[in-house]
Amino acid sequence: MKYIVTILFVTLLSGCATWGGIKKDTRDGAEWTKEKINQGASYVKEKTD
């Protein structure tokens, strides 16, 4: 049971960090340029290959 609680806690913390990143990206959306979007897509592609 202790392991389940620990895993749940870590999952919630990582979800909060992700949500914070989403909110920041949304706020900065007006500053996105074609180059920034391309760099982001290249980064994701590199990490998933």
PDB file with one MODEL, atoms N, CA, C and O in Angstrom:
MODEL        1
ATOM      1  N   MET A   1       0.822  -1.191   0.000  1.00  0.00           N
ATOM      2  CA  MET A   1       0.000   0.000   0.000  1.00  0.00           C
ATOM      3  C   MET A   1       0.870   1.261   0.000  1.00  0.00           C
ATOM      4  O   MET A   1       0.532   2.261  -0.633  1.00  0.00           O
ATOM      5  N   LYS A   2       2.001   1.196   0.725  1.00  0.00           N
ATOM      6  CA  LYS A   2       2.885   2.354   0.790  1.00  0.00           C
ATOM      7  C   LYS A   2       3.408   2.712  -0.595  1.00  0.00           C
ATOM      8  O   LYS A   2       3.555   3.890  -0.922  1.00  0.00           O
ATOM      9  N   TYR A   3       3.693   1.684  -1.420  1.00  0.00           N
ATOM     10  CA  TYR A   3       4.216   1.926  -2.763  1.00  0.00           C
ATOM     11  C   TYR A   3       3.161   2.570  -3.655  1.00  0.00           C
ATOM     12  O   TYR A   3       3.482   3.427  -4.480  1.00  0.00           O
ATOM     13  N   ILE A   4       1.931   2.169  -3.497  1.00  0.00           N
ATOM     14  CA  ILE A   4       0.854   2.738  -4.306  1.00  0.00           C
ATOM     15  C   ILE A   4       0.673   4.223  -3.988  1.00  0.00           C
ATOM     16  O   ILE A   4       0.493   5.039  -4.891  1.00  0.00           O
ATOM     17  N   VAL A   5       0.723   4.564  -2.710  1.00  0.00           N
ATOM     18  CA  VAL A   5       0.590   5.960  -2.301  1.00  0.00           C
ATOM     19  C   VAL A   5       1.768   6.775  -2.839  1.00  0.00           C
ATOM     20  O   VAL A   5       1.579   7.898  -3.308  1.00  0.00           O
ATOM     21  N   THR A   6       2.961   6.229  -2.777  1.00  0.00           N
ATOM     22  CA  THR A   6       4.149   6.921  -3.283  1.00  0.00           C
ATOM     23  C   THR A   6       4.046   7.151  -4.782  1.00  0.00           C
ATOM     24  O   THR A   6       4.336   8.245  -5.266  1.00  0.00           O
ATOM     25  N   ILE A   7       3.640   6.137  -5.510  1.00  0.00           N
ATOM     26  CA  ILE A   7       3.503   6.260  -6.968  1.00  0.00           C
ATOM     27  C   ILE A   7       2.430   7.296  -7.307  1.00  0.00           C
ATOM     28  O   ILE A   7       2.618   8.108  -8.213  1.00  0.00           O
ATOM     29  N   LEU A   8       1.324   7.272  -6.596  1.00  0.00           N
ATOM     30  CA  LEU A   8       0.260   8.244  -6.826  1.00  0.00           C
ATOM     31  C   LEU A   8       0.753   9.658  -6.545  1.00  0.00           C
ATOM     32  O   LEU A   8       0.465  10.576  -7.314  1.00  0.00           O
ATOM     33  N   PHE A   9       1.484   9.841  -5.464  1.00  0.00           N
ATOM     34  CA  PHE A   9       2.020  11.156  -5.101  1.00  0.00           C
ATOM     35  C   PHE A   9       2.969  11.684  -6.169  1.00  0.00           C
ATOM     36  O   PHE A   9       2.880  12.848  -6.560  1.00  0.00           O
ATOM     37  N   VAL A  10       3.875  10.837  -6.642  1.00  0.00           N
ATOM     38  CA  VAL A  10       4.836  11.246  -7.677  1.00  0.00           C
ATOM     39  C   VAL A  10       4.098  11.584  -8.977  1.00  0.00           C
ATOM     40  O   VAL A  10       4.449  12.546  -9.661  1.00  0.00           O
ATOM     41  N   THR A  11       3.090  10.803  -9.308  1.00  0.00           N
ATOM     42  CA  THR A  11       2.308  11.064 -10.515  1.00  0.00           C
ATOM     43  C   THR A  11       1.597  12.413 -10.423  1.00  0.00           C
ATOM     44  O   THR A  11       1.568  13.172 -11.391  1.00  0.00           O
ATOM     45  N   LEU A  12       1.035  12.701  -9.277  1.00  0.00           N
ATOM     46  CA  LEU A  12       0.361  13.987  -9.105  1.00  0.00           C
ATOM     47  C   LEU A  12       1.343  15.147  -9.207  1.00  0.00           C
ATOM     48  O   LEU A  12       1.032  16.168  -9.821  1.00  0.00           O
ATOM     49  N   LEU A  13       2.517  15.003  -8.616  1.00  0.00           N
ATOM     50  CA  LEU A  13       3.521  16.064  -8.695  1.00  0.00           C
ATOM     51  C   LEU A  13       3.972  16.299 -10.128  1.00  0.00           C
ATOM     52  O   LEU A  13       4.105  17.446 -10.555  1.00  0.00           O
ATOM     53  N   SER A  14       4.208  15.231 -10.870  1.00  0.00           N
ATOM     54  CA  SER A  14       4.647  15.401 -12.253  1.00  0.00           C
ATOM     55  C   SER A  14       3.529  16.014 -13.083  1.00  0.00           C
ATOM     56  O   SER A  14       3.797  16.794 -13.997  1.00  0.00           O
ATOM     57  N   GLY A  15       2.289  15.678 -12.782  1.00  0.00           N
ATOM     58  CA  GLY A  15       1.155  16.279 -13.482  1.00  0.00           C
ATOM     59  C   GLY A  15       1.056  17.762 -13.223  1.00  0.00           C
ATOM     60  O   GLY A  15       0.719  18.531 -14.123  1.00  0.00           O
ATOM     61  N   CYS A  16       1.346  18.172 -12.003  1.00  0.00           N
ATOM     62  CA  CYS A  16       1.316  19.597 -11.672  1.00  0.00           C
ATOM     63  C   CYS A  16       2.398  20.347 -12.426  1.00  0.00           C
ATOM     64  O   CYS A  16       2.169  21.457 -12.907  1.00  0.00           O
ATOM     65  N   ALA A  17       3.566  19.753 -12.532  1.00  0.00           N
ATOM     66  CA  ALA A  17       4.655  20.388 -13.267  1.00  0.00           C
ATOM     67  C   ALA A  17       4.285  20.528 -14.736  1.00  0.00           C
ATOM     68  O   ALA A  17       4.569  21.550 -15.360  1.00  0.00           O
ATOM     69  N   THR A  18       3.654  19.504 -15.284  1.00  0.00           N
ATOM     70  CA  THR A  18       3.238  19.553 -16.683  1.00  0.00           C
ATOM     71  C   THR A  18       2.192  20.636 -16.878  1.00  0.00           C
ATOM     72  O   THR A  18       2.251  21.392 -17.848  1.00  0.00           O
ATOM     73  N   TRP A  19       1.233  20.716 -15.961  1.00  0.00           N
ATOM     74  CA  TRP A  19       0.189  21.732 -16.061  1.00  0.00           C
ATOM     75  C   TRP A  19       0.793  23.123 -15.989  1.00  0.00           C
ATOM     76  O   TRP A  19       0.350  24.027 -16.697  1.00  0.00           O
ATOM     77  N   GLY A  20       1.804  23.307 -15.136  1.00  0.00           N
ATOM     78  CA  GLY A  20       2.471  24.608 -15.055  1.00  0.00           C
ATOM     79  C   GLY A  20       3.143  24.961 -16.369  1.00  0.00           C
ATOM     80  O   GLY A  20       3.112  26.117 -16.792  1.00  0.00           O
ATOM     81  N   GLY A  21       3.748  23.980 -17.016  1.00  0.00           N
ATOM     82  CA  GLY A  21       4.383  24.211 -18.317  1.00  0.00           C
ATOM     83  C   GLY A  21       3.370  24.561 -19.381  1.00  0.00           C
ATOM     84  O   GLY A  21       3.621  25.423 -20.224  1.00  0.00           O
ATOM     85  N   ILE A  22       2.226  23.898 -19.351  1.00  0.00           N
ATOM     86  CA  ILE A  22       1.168  24.192 -20.324  1.00  0.00           C
ATOM     87  C   ILE A  22       0.658  25.616 -20.145  1.00  0.00           C
ATOM     88  O   ILE A  22       0.464  26.340 -21.121  1.00  0.00           O
ATOM     89  N   LYS A  23       0.441  26.015 -18.890  1.00  0.00           N
ATOM     90  CA  LYS A  23      -0.044  27.376 -18.642  1.00  0.00           C
ATOM     91  C   LYS A  23       0.979  28.408 -19.102  1.00  0.00           C
ATOM     92  O   LYS A  23       0.609  29.432 -19.677  1.00  0.00           O
ATOM     93  N   LYS A  24       2.265  28.150 -18.854  1.00  0.00           N
ATOM     94  CA  LYS A  24       3.307  29.088 -19.275  1.00  0.00           C
ATOM     95  C   LYS A  24       3.355  29.179 -20.795  1.00  0.00           C
ATOM     96  O   LYS A  24       3.447  30.273 -21.352  1.00  0.00           O
ATOM     97  N   ASP A  25       3.293  28.038 -21.464  1.00  0.00           N
ATOM     98  CA  ASP A  25       3.316  28.037 -22.925  1.00  0.00           C
ATOM     99  C   ASP A  25       2.115  28.773 -23.503  1.00  0.00           C
ATOM    100  O   ASP A  25       2.235  29.476 -24.507  1.00  0.00           O
ATOM    101  N   THR A  26       0.970  28.612 -22.877  1.00  0.00           N
ATOM    102  CA  THR A  26      -0.236  29.287 -23.348  1.00  0.00           C
ATOM    103  C   THR A  26      -0.106  30.790 -23.175  1.00  0.00           C
ATOM    104  O   THR A  26      -0.490  31.558 -24.057  1.00  0.00           O
ATOM    105  N   ARG A  27       0.436  31.209 -22.040  1.00  0.00           N
ATOM    106  CA  ARG A  27       0.645  32.641 -21.800  1.00  0.00           C
ATOM    107  C   ARG A  27       1.610  33.231 -22.814  1.00  0.00           C
ATOM    108  O   ARG A  27       1.425  34.357 -23.274  1.00  0.00           O
ATOM    109  N   ASP A  28       2.640  32.470 -23.162  1.00  0.00           N
ATOM    110  CA  ASP A  28       3.657  32.949 -24.093  1.00  0.00           C
ATOM    111  C   ASP A  28       3.279  32.696 -25.551  1.00  0.00           C
ATOM    112  O   ASP A  28       4.093  32.915 -26.448  1.00  0.00           O
ATOM    113  N   GLY A  29       2.063  32.240 -25.792  1.00  0.00           N
ATOM    114  CA  GLY A  29       1.637  31.871 -27.145  1.00  0.00           C
ATOM    115  C   GLY A  29       1.744  33.007 -28.143  1.00  0.00           C
ATOM    116  O   GLY A  29       2.017  32.775 -29.321  1.00  0.00           O
ATOM    117  N   ALA A  30       1.534  34.225 -27.690  1.00  0.00           N
ATOM    118  CA  ALA A  30       1.610  35.366 -28.595  1.00  0.00           C
ATOM    119  C   ALA A  30       3.033  35.593 -29.086  1.00  0.00           C
ATOM    120  O   ALA A  30       3.242  36.213 -30.129  1.00  0.00           O
ATOM    121  N   GLU A  31       4.007  35.094 -28.339  1.00  0.00           N
ATOM    122  CA  GLU A  31       5.404  35.302 -28.698  1.00  0.00           C
ATOM    123  C   GLU A  31       5.961  34.171 -29.560  1.00  0.00           C
ATOM    124  O   GLU A  31       7.132  34.197 -29.937  1.00  0.00           O
ATOM    125  N   TRP A  32       5.131  33.183 -29.870  1.00  0.00           N
ATOM    126  CA  TRP A  32       5.606  32.068 -30.683  1.00  0.00           C
ATOM    127  C   TRP A  32       5.859  32.535 -32.098  1.00  0.00           C
ATOM    128  O   TRP A  32       5.077  33.296 -32.668  1.00  0.00           O
ATOM    129  N   THR A  33       6.948  32.074 -32.650  1.00  0.00           N
ATOM    130  CA  THR A  33       7.261  32.353 -34.042  1.00  0.00           C
ATOM    131  C   THR A  33       7.368  31.025 -34.773  1.00  0.00           C
ATOM    132  O   THR A  33       7.399  29.960 -34.157  1.00  0.00           O
ATOM    133  N   LYS A  34       7.422  31.106 -36.074  1.00  0.00           N
ATOM    134  CA  LYS A  34       7.544  29.894 -36.872  1.00  0.00           C
ATOM    135  C   LYS A  34       8.830  29.145 -36.501  1.00  0.00           C
ATOM    136  O   LYS A  34       8.841  27.915 -36.467  1.00  0.00           O
ATOM    137  N   GLU A  35       9.889  29.867 -36.230  1.00  0.00           N
ATOM    138  CA  GLU A  35      11.162  29.251 -35.878  1.00  0.00           C
ATOM    139  C   GLU A  35      11.076  28.525 -34.535  1.00  0.00           C
ATOM    140  O   GLU A  35      11.596  27.418 -34.398  1.00  0.00           O
ATOM    141  N   LYS A  36      10.428  29.137 -33.547  1.00  0.00           N
ATOM    142  CA  LYS A  36      10.283  28.503 -32.238  1.00  0.00           C
ATOM    143  C   LYS A  36       9.467  27.221 -32.338  1.00  0.00           C
ATOM    144  O   LYS A  36       9.798  26.213 -31.715  1.00  0.00           O
ATOM    145  N   ILE A  37       8.405  27.269 -33.123  1.00  0.00           N
ATOM    146  CA  ILE A  37       7.567  26.081 -33.298  1.00  0.00           C
ATOM    147  C   ILE A  37       8.371  24.980 -33.977  1.00  0.00           C
ATOM    148  O   ILE A  37       8.277  23.815 -33.588  1.00  0.00           O
ATOM    149  N   ASN A  38       9.157  25.335 -34.985  1.00  0.00           N
ATOM    150  CA  ASN A  38       9.989  24.360 -35.690  1.00  0.00           C
ATOM    151  C   ASN A  38      11.041  23.766 -34.756  1.00  0.00           C
ATOM    152  O   ASN A  38      11.304  22.565 -34.808  1.00  0.00           O
ATOM    153  N   GLN A  39      11.643  24.596 -33.904  1.00  0.00           N
ATOM    154  CA  GLN A  39      12.631  24.094 -32.948  1.00  0.00           C
ATOM    155  C   GLN A  39      11.983  23.123 -31.972  1.00  0.00           C
ATOM    156  O   GLN A  39      12.565  22.088 -31.648  1.00  0.00           O
ATOM    157  N   GLY A  40      10.783  23.448 -31.503  1.00  0.00           N
ATOM    158  CA  GLY A  40      10.075  22.563 -30.587  1.00  0.00           C
ATOM    159  C   GLY A  40       9.745  21.231 -31.236  1.00  0.00           C
ATOM    160  O   GLY A  40       9.910  20.176 -30.622  1.00  0.00           O
ATOM    161  N   ALA A  41       9.279  21.279 -32.473  1.00  0.00           N
ATOM    162  CA  ALA A  41       8.947  20.043 -33.182  1.00  0.00           C
ATOM    163  C   ALA A  41      10.202  19.211 -33.430  1.00  0.00           C
ATOM    164  O   ALA A  41      10.164  17.985 -33.326  1.00  0.00           O
ATOM    165  N   SER A  42      11.300  19.863 -33.752  1.00  0.00           N
ATOM    166  CA  SER A  42      12.565  19.140 -33.966  1.00  0.00           C
ATOM    167  C   SER A  42      13.041  18.482 -32.677  1.00  0.00           C
ATOM    168  O   SER A  42      13.543  17.358 -32.699  1.00  0.00           O
ATOM    169  N   TYR A  43      12.885  19.179 -31.553  1.00  0.00           N
ATOM    170  CA  TYR A  43      13.286  18.640 -30.253  1.00  0.00           C
ATOM    171  C   TYR A  43      12.473  17.393 -29.925  1.00  0.00           C
ATOM    172  O   TYR A  43      13.030  16.377 -29.510  1.00  0.00           O
ATOM    173  N   VAL A  44      11.163  17.468 -30.111  1.00  0.00           N
ATOM    174  CA  VAL A  44      10.310  16.318 -29.821  1.00  0.00           C
ATOM    175  C   VAL A  44      10.654  15.162 -30.732  1.00  0.00           C
ATOM    176  O   VAL A  44      10.716  14.016 -30.289  1.00  0.00           O
ATOM    177  N   LYS A  45      10.878  15.453 -32.002  1.00  0.00           N
ATOM    178  CA  LYS A  45      11.224  14.393 -32.945  1.00  0.00           C
ATOM    179  C   LYS A  45      12.536  13.714 -32.546  1.00  0.00           C
ATOM    180  O   LYS A  45      12.662  12.490 -32.605  1.00  0.00           O
ATOM    181  N   GLU A  46      13.511  14.534 -32.138  1.00  0.00           N
ATOM    182  CA  GLU A  46      14.809  14.011 -31.726  1.00  0.00           C
ATOM    183  C   GLU A  46      14.668  13.109 -30.502  1.00  0.00           C
ATOM    184  O   GLU A  46      15.299  12.055 -30.433  1.00  0.00           O
ATOM    185  N   LYS A  47      13.846  13.515 -29.538  1.00  0.00           N
ATOM    186  CA  LYS A  47      13.673  12.753 -28.312  1.00  0.00           C
ATOM    187  C   LYS A  47      12.868  11.468 -28.523  1.00  0.00           C
ATOM    188  O   LYS A  47      13.043  10.500 -27.783  1.00  0.00           O
ATOM    189  N   THR A  48      11.999  11.454 -29.513  1.00  0.00           N
ATOM    190  CA  THR A  48      11.157  10.282 -29.729  1.00  0.00           C
ATOM    191  C   THR A  48      11.731   9.315 -30.742  1.00  0.00           C
ATOM    192  O   THR A  48      11.197   8.218 -30.904  1.00  0.00           O
ATOM    193  N   ASP A  49      12.795   9.679 -31.427  1.00  0.00           N
ATOM    194  CA  ASP A  49      13.429   8.746 -32.393  1.00  0.00           C
ATOM    195  C   ASP A  49      14.271   7.713 -31.699  1.00  0.00           C
ATOM    196  O   ASP A  49      14.868   6.860 -32.355  1.00  0.00           O
TER     197      ASP A  49
ENDMDL
END
